[in-house]
């Protein structure tokens, strides 16, 4: 899905030229091997952090029975898939290791899987946003329709649709290596891509978040009236709990909109103004925008820790549990040895010496 820095010499089929034909001047990769280092570090940090996030969220989901943590768990799983398909397979293996010297069918199949994982990672946030909107604006309805089993069914539908949406991108063109101008198929795929991954979800996030903020402000204006009547203290705690989950949602959607905006702009610029293959400035902008977009798959852990106290407690429990497991194992082995020695001493008492036996008698 993502077109990584052009560090290999493309084939004639990728350029759209015949052997011996005139070769067009290509843009240079200004960043050199820095993207390899960046994505390797991002993979080494992002995958363990997301696995820790998944373990903590699974504990919270089992403990609280809330649909919120089911949606967050699905988002974390799709981020892991994006890191594995896009960064590990698409960049580190295909480009950096094999230099894209692999069958074309495999390249296109991996591209399709990258798009599907990316769509799942983005659209897993949409039911989360809808759930928070219903919880704040229609609390009675939320109690009836929001439960883990329904959330799992919704996530299954989202993942299935994301998989289907990746199929047309089997024919996605490599922007770094294709020298010809974008065709009508390229234009249709690019606009479908930016609509699915940015314009449509961001529109949903914007509308629902504005409605949520409007509802929260309306509640805040009602608090002084409730305190004057003596009923403000009873409503204060629930309002704070809803505020934490809402803050988490706003942070997640805002980070997505900020980190994915540059790539969306550069892709449209490539389509209508200047090609990535020809202009080194567009080449550089596309490199940096891809880095920002992939950063979105690794930052949610830190956002959750910053916003959510229950999540921090769950992470602390996971880490302490793994640290105490070896200590508990050694303690249990020592205690078992002590029990064996004490049992042996009680069953086989030490005989008295003759002198002590005479004194006793």
N, C-alpha and C positions, 0 to 999 in steps of 0.2 A: 504494500500500500504506500509506504513512504519511500521516496526516492532519495537514497543516501548519497553522500559525497562521491563525486566521480573520480575515484582513485585508480581505475583500471581503464585500459584502452578498449573502447567498444568495438564490437564486430561490425561488419558491413551491413548485416541485416538490422542491427540496432540503429545504425545511422540512416538507413534507408538509401544507401549508396551501393553501387556495384563495385567489385574489385577493379582497381585501376581508375575509378571515377574521381572526380574532384572532391576533395575533403574540405568541409566547411571549418572555419575557425571555431574552436570550442572555448568555453569559459574555463578559467583555471579555478582550482579549489584553494581558496585563500587560507582556510583553516588547516590544511594539511592533514596530519594524523590526529589532530586534537579531537575530532568526533569519535574516533575509535576509543580513545582514553575516556572521554566523557560518557559514552554509552556503556562501556565496560564498568565504570564506577557506578553508574546509575543502576545497572543490572545487579551488581554485587550488593548494593545498599537496598534497592527497591524490593527485590524478591524476599529477602529475609524479613524486612519490615512489614511487607504485606502479609506474609505468613503469620507473623506475630499478631497483626491486626485481625486476621481471620480467626485465630484461636481465641483472642479476647472477645471478639464480637459473638462467636458461637457460644461462649460461656454466658454472655449477657443475654443472648436470645433464649437459651435454655432456662436461665434463672428468672427472667422477667416475663417471658411469653409475649413480647411485643413485636409487632410487625416492623417497627422502625429498624431493629437490629437485623432482621432478615434482609431488608433492602440494602442496608450498609454492608452486610456480608456478601450479597450478590455483587455489589459495586467493587468490593475488594477482590473477589474472585475474577471478575472480568478485567481488572487492572493487572492481575498476575498473568492472565492469558495474553493481554496486550504486550506485556514485557517479554514474554517467552516468544511469541510469534513475530512481533515487530523488531524488537531489539536483538534478541538472541539468534533467532533463525534468519530473519530478513537482513539484518545488518552484519552481525558478527560472523555468522556462518557463510551466508551466500556471498556477501560483498567482501568482508575483510579477510576471510579464510580461503574461500573457493574462488574469489574474484569473479563471481557470477558465471563461472564456467560449469554450469549445470544445465540439464535439459530445460527447454522452454516451457514444457508442460509443468514441470516442478516449480519454476519461477512463477507462473501464472496461478498455480494452485496455492502457493504460499501467499501470494498477493491477495487472493480471495479470502484466505483465512485471516490475514491481517486486517482486512476491512471488516470482516464479521466480528472479530474480537474488539476492534475499535468502536464499532457501532454498539456492541453490547455494553462496553465500558461507559459510553456516554448516555445511552438510553436507560440504563439501570438507575440513573439519577432521577428520571422523569416520574416513575411511580412513587419514589421517595418524596418528591416535591408535592405530588398530588395528595399523598397521605398526610403530610404536614398541613397542607391547606385545609383538608377536611377536618383534621383534628382541631384546628384553631377556629375555623369559621362555622363548622357544623359538628360540634362535639357529640351530640346525641347520635347522629348518623355514623360518626367515626367509631363509636362503641359497638355498633351493630355489624359493620362491614370490615373493620380492621382487626385481623387476627393472623397468626403465623401461617396457618394452612392456606388461606386466601393469598397471602403475600407470596408464598412459594409458587402457587399456580400462576400468579401474575408475572413473576420473574421467569418462569419456564416459557410463557408466551413471548416475553420480551427477547429472551435468548434465541428462541426459534425464529422470530422475525428478523433478528440481527443476522442469524445465519443465512436466511434467505436473501437479505439485502446485500450480502457480500458476493453473491453469485454473479451479478452483472459486471463486477470489477475484475473478473477473470480476464477481461480485455483492456485493463488499465494500461496506458502507455507509460514507459519509463521517461520521465521528464529530463533526467540527466543525460540520457544517451540518444534520444530520438531527435535527429536534426530537422526533420520536416516540420512544417507548421501544424498546429493542432487541427485535426479533422472534426467533422460534425459529431462523430462518435466520441472523440476526446472531449469536446465541449459539453456534450450531454452527460458524460460520466463525471466531469469536473463539477458541473452545476448540481448534479444529483449528490455528489459527495459533500460539497459544502452545505447543501440544504439539510442533509441527514445529520451531519456531525456538528453543525454550528447554528445555522439560521433557524431551523425549526425547533430544536431543543432550547436555544436561547430565548426564543419568543415565548415558549411555555414557561421557562424559568422567570422571565421578566414579568409576565402577567400575574402568575401565581404569587411570586414574591411581593409584588406591589400590593396585591390583595391581602397578603399576610401582614405586611407592615401596616397597612391601613387598619386592619382589625386590631393589631396590638396597640396602635395609638388610640383607637377608640376605647380599648379597655383601660389604658392608662388614664384617660380623661375621666373614666368612671370611678377610678380608685378613690380620689378625694371625696366624692359624694358618698361612697360606701363607708369611708372612715368616719365621716361626720355622722352617719347613721349608726355607727358601731359595728358594721359588718365587714370592714375592710380587712381585719386580721385573718378572717377565715378564708378569704379568697387569695391572700397574698402568696402562700406557698405553692398552690397549683399554677399560678401565673408564672412564677419563677421557673418551675420545672418545664413548662411549655416554652419559656424563653430560651432555655439551654438548647433544646432540640432544634428550635427555630434558628438560633444563632449558628448551629452546626450546618444546617441546610444552607443558610445564606453564605457561609464561608465556602462551602463546597462548590456551589453554583458560581460564586464570584471568581474563585480560583480557576474554574474551567473556562469561563468567559474571557478572562484576561490572558491565560496561557495559550488558548487556541485561536485568539483573534489574529495574531501576526501571520500564522500559517494560512488562514483563510484569505487574508488580503494578498499574500504573495502568490497563492495559487491563481486567484483571479487576475492578478497583474501579469502572471506568466501567460495566461490565456489570451489577453487582449492587448498588452503593451509590448513586453519584451520577454523573450524565452530564457529559461534557466540555462539552456544549453549554450546560448550565445553570449549573454551578459554576465560578467563575473560578479557584478553587484547584486543581481537577482539571485545568482548562485549562492552568494554569501548570505543574503537575507533568508533564502530557503533553508540553508544549513541551520542558522540560528533559530528560525521559527520551528523547525522540527525538534530541536533540542528543548525549546520551551514547551512544546506540545507533549513530548514524552515525559517531561518533568511532572506533568499532572498525574501520572500513574504512580508516583512515589511520595507525593506530599500529603496525601489524605491522613496518614498515620499521625503526622505532626499537627495537622489541623484538628484531629479528634482529641489529641492530648491537650492542645491549647484550650479547647472549648469545653470538653466533656469531663467532668469529675468522675462519673461512673466508669468511663472508659479508662481513665488513668488508674483507677483502683483495680480494674480487671487486668490491665497490663502488668501492674505490680504483683498481683496474685500469680499470674502466669510465670513471671520471672522468678519470684521467690519460690514457687513450687518446684521449678527445675533446679534451683540452687540447693534446696533442702532435700531433694531426692537422694543424691549421693550421701549426704550426711546422715539421713535416716537409715540408709542401707548399711553404712558402717556402724551406726549405733545399734541397729538390730543384730548385726553379727557379733558385736561385743557383748550385748546382753544375752544372746544365745549361748556364747561361750561361758559367761558367768553363771548362767542357769545350769549348764552342764556340770561345771565344777562344783557348784553348791549341791546339786543332786548327787554327785559322786561322793561328796563328803558326808552327806546325810545317810547314804546307803552303806558306805564302807567307812565306819569310824576308825580313827587311828588307835591301835592297841596300846595299852599302858605299858610302860617299862616295868621290869620286876621290882625295882626299888620303889617306884610310885605305887605299884600295886600292893606292896607290903605296908606302905604308909597308910594306904586307904583302908586296908583291912585292919 
